[in-house]
Amino acid sequence: MIKQITGMRFAAVARVTEAKWVACAVDDSIDFGLQTGGELVVGDTICDEIRVHHQPVVFQHASEDPVYVDHHTRKLFELESYISIPIIRANGEFFGTICAIDRVPAHFDESTVVTKLELFAQLIAVQLDMQEAQEKIEAALIKETETGRLREQFIAVLGHDLRSPLTAIGMSAELLESKLTVERDRGLATSIKQSSKRMSTLIEDVLDFSKARLGSGIPVKRMVTNQLTSAINDVVDEIALSNPNTAINRHIQIPEEVFCDTGRMGQLLSNLLVNAVTHGAQDSPIGVSAVMDNNEVVLCVTNQGKQIPPELISLLFHPFTRSEAQSSGEGLGLGLYIAAQIVAGHEGTLDVQSTAEAGTCFVARFPNNRRAANEA
């Protein structure tokens, strides 16, 4: 294409640096003797001058050109016609040149040819920038893949190397609690058991968070079960036992058979209740209700207390979201995020309303049929 535009019989694209002139592409019809990958002594070339001043150089009949008739490059390579256009990348970096040469005079409209070759130079510069960006993306993907592999190893450590000893600690503390007769010693055993349980919960939260962020989402295994009412009551009883100063009122009226993951629904309710206990007014009861509404299971947890700031509402279901009033010892800020992921796994929604007068109400809804799940 360059030969056709200029009428010259040798064309090349060259990478030019302070130290080297290297041919990136060559189209040679004059037996110049240079192939792709071939090199010239950079100081012997006009391209070296262009590297400095970044301007095109053109002469069509060197023996009649007062500037280039005695130029060392023209004499060394016996050039009679020459054109070279700088390739400048978007960041201003000089890459090299598009050049054409011949040992006979050329005849072309200089302005038109320079404009066309400058467009080619710009296209090459864009291609170089795109190639570099692609290489950076590929390198980042390789790094991210390695990071993901290390993250999976970390999750495996959490899942086995930490959970197993914590389970042993909890069981040992429970055994001690049943054997000890001195009240003070029993209290210590109870404290150890509760701490190990709390640590296990935190580890499970991190595991669920990691699974969700890795793209697979929190695993949800929905099936027809008659255990949801029992699971809800068990969670309420457990939270009430752990927080004897907080009253929890419950209203459960759902079908005997529900299509859900019972374990995950218990985890959902537990996270919502822990949030209510943490942020609700201690002198006001927490409300738990589970009812049916147009073939949807609707689970609500309400508490009195300070209104959630409107600017925080949109962030509640993001990971690590915590109020400024929360102390560093009150969890990782993953509970509501995991709750939202569990509801999403049931093809449902989790919403919140909060006012100073009515308090705060979290409402989880999900369809109670396999057909809706399959269609989703």
C-alpha positions in Angstrom: 0.0 0.0 0.0 2.8 2.4 0.9 4.7 1.6 -2.3 1.5 2.2 -4.3 0.8 5.6 -2.7 4.4 6.8 -3.1 5.5 5.1 -6.3 8.7 4.0 -4.5 9.8 0.4 -4.6 10.9 -0.2 -1.0 8.7 0.4 2.0 9.1 -0.5 5.7 7.8 0.1 9.2 10.6 0.4 11.6 11.1 0.5 15.4 13.5 3.2 16.1 15.2 3.8 19.5 18.4 5.6 20.5 20.3 2.3 20.2 18.6 0.4 17.3 16.8 0.6 14.0 14.7 -2.7 13.6 12.5 -3.5 10.6 9.0 -4.6 11.8 7.6 -5.0 8.2 9.3 -4.9 4.8 8.2 -4.7 1.2 11.3 -4.7 -1.0 11.4 -4.6 -4.8 14.8 -3.1 -5.2 16.9 -5.8 -3.5 17.8 -3.5 -0.7 18.8 -6.6 1.3 16.7 -5.9 4.4 14.2 -8.4 5.8 11.7 -8.2 8.6 13.6 -8.3 11.9 16.7 -6.9 10.1 18.6 -4.1 11.6 20.5 -1.0 10.4 23.0 1.1 12.4 20.6 3.7 13.8 23.1 6.5 13.3 23.3 5.8 9.6 19.5 6.5 9.2 17.4 9.6 8.7 14.9 8.0 11.1 17.3 8.7 13.9 16.9 12.4 13.2 13.1 12.0 13.1 13.3 10.3 16.5 14.6 13.6 17.8 12.4 16.2 16.0 9.3 14.1 15.3 8.7 15.6 11.9 8.2 14.0 8.5 11.2 14.0 6.1 10.5 14.0 2.3 12.7 14.4 -0.8 11.8 13.2 -4.3 15.0 13.9 -6.1 18.0 14.0 -3.7 20.6 14.9 -6.3 18.8 18.1 -7.0 17.8 18.8 -3.3 20.2 21.3 -1.7 19.4 19.9 1.8 19.9 16.2 1.2 22.2 16.1 -1.8 25.2 15.6 0.5 23.4 13.8 3.4 25.4 10.8 4.7 22.4 8.5 4.6 21.5 9.4 1.0 25.1 8.7 0.0 25.5 5.5 2.1 22.4 3.8 0.6 22.5 5.6 -2.8 19.0 7.0 -2.3 17.3 9.3 -4.7 13.8 9.5 -3.2 12.8 9.2 0.4 9.8 9.7 2.7 9.6 8.9 6.4 6.7 9.6 8.8 7.0 9.4 12.6 4.7 7.0 14.5 3.8 8.7 17.7 1.7 6.9 20.3 -1.1 8.4 22.4 1.1 9.1 25.3 3.5 11.1 23.1 6.1 8.3 22.9 8.0 8.0 19.6 7.8 4.4 18.4 9.4 4.5 15.0 8.7 5.4 11.4 6.8 4.5 8.2 9.3 5.0 5.4 9.7 4.4 1.7 12.8 4.7 -0.5 14.0 4.3 -4.0 17.2 4.7 -6.0 15.4 6.7 -8.7 13.5 10.0 -8.4 9.8 9.9 -7.3 6.9 12.0 -8.5 4.0 12.6 -6.2 1.9 15.3 -4.6 3.9 15.7 -1.3 1.0 17.1 0.7 -1.4 14.4 -0.3 1.1 11.5 0.3 2.2 12.9 3.7 -1.4 13.2 4.8 -2.2 9.6 3.8 1.0 8.2 5.4 0.3 10.2 8.6 -3.1 8.4 8.8 -1.4 5.1 8.4 1.1 6.1 11.2 -1.9 7.0 13.5 -3.5 3.6 12.8 -0.3 1.8 13.7 0.0 3.9 16.9 -3.6 3.0 17.8 -2.9 -0.7 17.1 0.2 -0.6 19.3 -1.8 1.1 22.1 -4.5 -1.5 21.8 -2.0 -4.4 21.8 -0.3 -3.0 24.9 -3.7 -2.6 26.6 -4.6 -6.2 25.7 -1.3 -7.5 27.1 -1.9 -5.6 30.3 -5.4 -7.1 30.6 -4.1 -10.6 30.0 -1.4 -10.0 32.6 -4.0 -8.8 35.0 -6.2 -11.8 34.3 -3.2 -14.1 34.9 -2.6 -12.3 38.2 -6.3 -12.4 39.1 -6.4 -16.1 38.4 -3.4 -16.7 40.6 -5.1 -14.5 43.3 -8.2 -16.6 42.9 -6.3 -19.8 43.4 -4.6 -18.5 46.5 -8.0 -17.3 47.7 -9.5 -20.7 47.2 -6.6 -22.2 49.2 -7.3 -19.7 52.0 -11.0 -20.6 52.0 -10.0 -24.3 52.3 -7.8 -23.4 55.3 -10.8 -21.7 56.9 -13.1 -24.5 56.0 -11.0 -27.2 57.5 -8.0 -26.1 59.5 -9.9 -23.6 61.6 -13.4 -25.2 61.8 -12.1 -28.5 63.0 -10.3 -27.3 66.1 -13.1 -24.9 66.9 -15.6 -27.7 66.8 -13.3 -29.7 69.2 -13.1 -26.6 71.5 -16.9 -26.2 71.5 -17.5 -29.8 72.3 -14.9 -29.9 75.0 -16.4 -26.8 76.6 -19.9 -28.3 76.5 -18.6 -31.5 78.1 -16.8 -29.4 80.9 -20.0 -27.4 81.4 -22.0 -30.6 82.1 -19.3 -32.0 84.4 -18.3 -29.0 86.5 -20.2 -28.3 89.7 -18.6 -25.0 90.8 -20.7 -22.2 89.4 -17.7 -20.0 88.5 -16.0 -22.9 86.6 -19.3 -23.6 84.8 -19.5 -20.0 83.8 -16.0 -20.1 82.2 -16.9 -23.3 80.3 -20.1 -21.6 79.1 -18.1 -18.6 78.0 -15.6 -20.7 76.0 -18.5 -22.6 74.3 -20.2 -19.3 73.3 -16.9 -17.8 72.0 -16.2 -20.9 69.9 -19.7 -20.8 68.5 -19.3 -17.1 67.7 -16.0 -17.8 65.9 -17.6 -20.6 64.0 -20.3 -18.2 62.8 -17.8 -15.7 61.7 -15.9 -18.3 59.8 -19.1 -19.5 58.1 -19.8 -15.8 57.2 -16.4 -15.4 55.6 -16.8 -18.7 53.7 -20.2 -17.7 52.4 -19.0 -14.2 51.5 -16.0 -15.7 49.5 -18.3 -18.1 47.6 -20.6 -15.2 46.7 -17.8 -12.9 45.6 -16.1 -15.7 43.5 -19.2 -15.6 41.3 -20.9 -18.9 42.2 -23.2 -17.3 44.8 -24.1 -18.7 48.2 -25.1 -22.3 47.6 -28.9 -22.8 48.1 -30.5 -26.2 47.9 -34.3 -25.8 47.7 -36.6 -28.7 48.3 -40.1 -29.4 49.6 -39.8 -29.5 53.3 -42.1 -29.6 56.4 -39.3 -28.4 58.7 -39.4 -24.6 58.1 -41.7 -23.8 61.0 -39.5 -25.9 63.3 -36.4 -24.2 62.0 -37.8 -20.7 62.6 -38.8 -21.7 66.2 -35.4 -23.2 66.9 -33.6 -20.0 65.7 -35.9 -17.7 67.8 -35.4 -19.9 70.8 -31.6 -19.9 70.4 -31.4 -16.1 70.0 -33.8 -15.6 72.9 -31.6 -17.9 75.1 -28.5 -16.0 74.2 -30.2 -12.6 74.9 -32.3 -13.1 78.0 -33.0 -9.4 78.4 -34.6 -9.1 75.0 -38.2 -10.2 74.4 -39.0 -11.8 71.0 -42.6 -12.1 69.9 -43.3 -14.6 67.1 -46.2 -15.2 64.7 -45.8 -18.2 62.4 -48.5 -19.2 60.0 -47.1 -20.9 56.9 -48.0 -24.1 55.1 -46.8 -27.4 56.4 -44.8 -27.9 53.2 -42.6 -25.1 51.8 -40.1 -25.1 48.9 -36.9 -23.7 50.4 -33.5 -24.5 51.8 -34.4 -24.9 55.5 -30.8 -24.5 56.7 -30.3 -21.3 54.8 -33.6 -19.8 55.9 -32.6 -20.4 59.4 -29.3 -18.6 58.7 -31.3 -15.8 57.1 -33.5 -15.4 60.2 -30.6 -15.7 62.6 -28.7 -12.9 60.8 -31.8 -10.6 60.8 -32.5 -11.3 64.5 -28.8 -10.7 65.5 -29.0 -7.4 63.7 -32.3 -6.5 65.5 -30.8 -7.5 68.9 -27.7 -5.4 68.1 -29.4 -2.3 67.0 -32.9 -2.5 68.6 -34.0 -0.9 71.8 -33.5 -3.3 74.7 -36.7 -2.3 76.4 -38.9 -3.1 73.3 -39.7 -6.6 72.0 -38.5 -7.8 68.6 -41.1 -9.1 66.3 -40.8 -12.2 64.1 -43.5 -13.2 61.6 -43.7 -15.8 58.9 -46.8 -15.9 56.8 -48.1 -16.6 53.3 -49.1 -13.8 50.8 -50.2 -14.8 47.3 -48.1 -18.0 47.3 -45.1 -16.2 48.6 -43.5 -16.9 52.0 -43.0 -13.5 53.8 -40.6 -13.4 56.7 -40.5 -10.2 58.7 -38.2 -9.1 61.6 -39.1 -5.8 63.3 -37.4 -3.9 66.1 -37.8 -0.5 67.8 -34.8 1.8 68.1 -33.0 4.5 66.2 -34.0 5.1 62.6 -31.5 3.8 60.1 -30.1 6.9 58.3 -31.5 7.2 54.8 -28.0 7.5 53.3 -27.2 4.1 54.8 -30.3 2.2 53.6 -28.8 1.7 50.1 -25.6 0.3 51.6 -27.1 -2.1 54.1 -26.9 -5.2 51.9 -23.3 -4.5 50.8 -20.5 -6.4 52.5 -18.7 -4.9 55.5 -21.4 -2.2 56.0 -21.5 -1.2 59.7 -22.9 1.8 61.5 -20.5 4.3 63.0 -21.9 3.4 66.4 -21.0 -0.2 66.1 -18.0 -1.3 68.1 -15.2 -3.3 66.6 -16.4 -6.4 68.4 -19.8 -6.6 66.8 -19.1 -8.8 63.8 -17.7 -8.3 60.3 -20.6 -6.5 58.8 -21.5 -9.5 56.6 -24.7 -10.6 58.1 -27.2 -8.5 56.0 -25.1 -9.1 52.9 -25.4 -12.9 53.4 -29.1 -12.6 54.2 -29.7 -10.8 50.9 -27.7 -13.4 49.0 -29.7 -16.2 50.6 -33.0 -14.5 49.6 -31.6 -14.0 46.1 -30.8 -17.7 46.0 -34.5 -18.3 46.6 -35.4 -16.0 43.7 -36.8 -13.5 46.3 -36.3 -10.0 47.6 -35.1 -8.5 50.9 -36.3 -5.0 51.7 -36.1 -2.7 54.7 -38.1 0.2 56.0 -37.0 2.3 58.9 -38.7 5.3 60.7 -38.3 6.8 64.1 -42.0 6.1 64.9 -42.5 2.6 63.6 -38.9 1.3 64.0 -37.1 -0.9 61.5 -38.6 -3.8 59.6 -36.8 -6.2 57.3 -39.0 -8.1 54.9 -37.9 -11.2 53.0 -40.2 -12.6 50.3 -39.7 -15.7 48.1 -42.0 -17.8 45.9 -43.3 -21.1 47.4 -43.2 -23.2 44.3 -40.7 -25.1 42.1 -42.2 -23.7 38.9 -41.3 -20.1 39.8 -37.7 -21.2 40.6 -37.4 -23.1 37.4 -38.7 -20.2 35.3 -36.2 -17.8 37.0 
